Structures are given as structure tokens and as C-alpha cells.
Amino acid sequence: MKIVVFGATGGIGAYTLLHLLEQGKYELVAVGHRKSDNGFFESKGIPYYSVDIADYKTFDCLPKEDVFAVVNLAGVLPAIKYDPRLFVSSFTMGQLNVLEYMREVGCKKIIFAQTPADLWYLQNTTEPMPADAQRSFPPSTDHSIYTIAKNAAIDITQYYKTTFGIQWYALRFFNVYMFNPNPFYHVDGIKRWISFRLLIEKAKKGEDIEVWGDPTRSKEMVYVKDVAQLISQCIEDNEHGGMYNVGSLHQVTLEEQIDGIIEVFTRDKRSKKIYRPDKPDALFNHLDISKTVEELGYSPKYSYLDWLKDFENEEKNERFNKLWGKVEDFHN
């Protein structure tokens, strides 16, 4: 099976390609916006192509025959860069270009990512959000146009299913946790620590950790390797398709999050928890994964503590240095 993965140099894309490589049964093609992957994928025996997903002329370099499935993980997140035009060009026009590429080469299966912001009106409650609930978009946030662009991509994909028989799997998830040497993101253009990375740094140094608001509020804590194995299950599935939620078997409370980080990342001095009920509560998020389990056989292999330990191993092994750089490169 020849599998073409767009967004290969991003976090989920890179982990997915290495997971599929370990399966030993796919001919893989890595596609990214970066001009060069620094030879990372070539060192794994995977060809890398630089493509602008919003410009169909750049697709000419891609394989024209025997493409079994496409995985589209390309696009810029609001936390990295807020640019409404880029959201529309990369997600909406990008998906249209990918679907046109598939139509031209005779590929009939696509797996891609969807934002849970399309169910914004169901968030921040303890009720799990159904996979097939009515999609919408938040009225006025930095995720509004981003979500509109994502929803439009799904609408276009549904047209390609009806008209050209394209089988599609849209995977909806909140944050996907993984090791990346860059522990920062941006809010309104301001550089900030990714919250769980900051907690890890505090635990390593034995510094006090504040527990804000209600410590019993829980959230999805999905590990990237579970997303990668689900993508592999989508590739193998020939009976289903549509919207699928990607969540945890068990949501993790804020207190459990902090306790786990202290347990795994304590070096010499153990961090002390400081309770701050005066601070804002964390958001609830809970996805109903029953459809994903029943139709695709989704069974997350990593508990919260399991993935924290695997995160630590990935940090030590530095598998992605050639692609993303080292931790010290981002602390200037």
C-alpha cells in the first residue's frame, strides 16, 4: 500500500510516519511545506517532497500511480500563527487540492484532522460530545475562521464522497500530547510556555506547582502514538467512514495531571502543590469515543502515566533532532 502523508514535518505527521514505517507493510511518501526535512525521512527510507498545499501546481512532483490512501495533517494552528487567510488557504483550498490529486491518481481514501471547536457549544460540560453532533463554529474567537475553514473542508470532502466515491475519516481531537523540542506556543503573537511543558520543567527543578481552581475538573489527554495507531486502523478499514472523536478511555483531572508529572519528572527535590481556588478553573472537555471504538476498534494503549514515561524516553532519545532541532535551540 502506498500512503501519502501531508503535514509530514509536523508533530502528528512525523510520529504517524514512523509508526506506519514500524508496521512494515506500507510504501510511505512524506509531504511537507518545508523546503527541506534535513534528510530526516530519507534516513528512514521515506522519500520527502516539498509541496505548498494551497498551490496545486506544486503537486506535480507527487506519485501518480498506486496511491492507496492519503493522510492530510497539514495546516497552521491558531496557537502557532493567527492568519485567517492562511487558515482558508491551507485547510479549505488545501483539502480541495488534495482531493483533486486523489481523484486524478485514482486514490479512494483520505484521513484528516478536525477541530473540536466545531462543537464549541457543547464544550465545558461533563457531558461527552457526540461524534456526529451538528457542526458549527465559535462566534467570535481566534478559532472562528479556523473552524469555518475546517468545516468547509469537510463539506467539500462529503461532496467528493458522493460524486467520486471517496472514503473519508475526519478525526476530531483536542490537544494531542507529544514530545517536541519546542516547548512554546503563541497567544495573540505573544510567546508562552505550553502549560504542561512548564509544569514538567517545574517538577524537574522541584519548584512549587500551583493547582488553579477546581482540581477535580477533567480533560482528554490523548497521546500522539495513540492517534498514529488510529490512523493506521483507518487505513485498514474498508467498511466505515465519517466523523470520529479521538479521546481518552478515562479523562484526567487537573490534580491527576499534576501528580503524574511530579511522579515521573521529579529529579532530586519533590515539588509541593499549592492550591489556588481563587484562580480560574480549567475547561472541561469530554469526547464520546463510542463510535470510534465500535467501528474502528480504537483502543488507546497509553494511559496518562504511560505516555508521560514515553514522553520522557522520547526526550532522552532525541529521535527528531534532525527534523526539529534540540531543546536548547528554543530557549534563546
Secondary structure, DSSP 8 states (H G I E B T S, - for coil): -EEEEESTTSHHHHHHHHHHHHHT--EEEEEESSS--TTTTGGGT--EEE--TT-GGGGGGS--S-EEEEEE-----TTT---HHHHIIIIIIHHHHHHHHHHHHT--EEEEEE-GGGGGGG-SSSS-B-TTS-----SSSTTHHHHHHHHHHHHHHHHHHHHH--EEEEEE-S-EE---S--EEEETTEEEE-HHHHHHHHHHHT--EEEES-TT-EE--EEHHHHHHHHHHHHH--S--EEEE---SS-EEHHHHHHHHHHHH--SS---EEEETTS-------B--HHHHHHH-------HHHHHHHHHHHHHHTTTHHHH--GGGG--
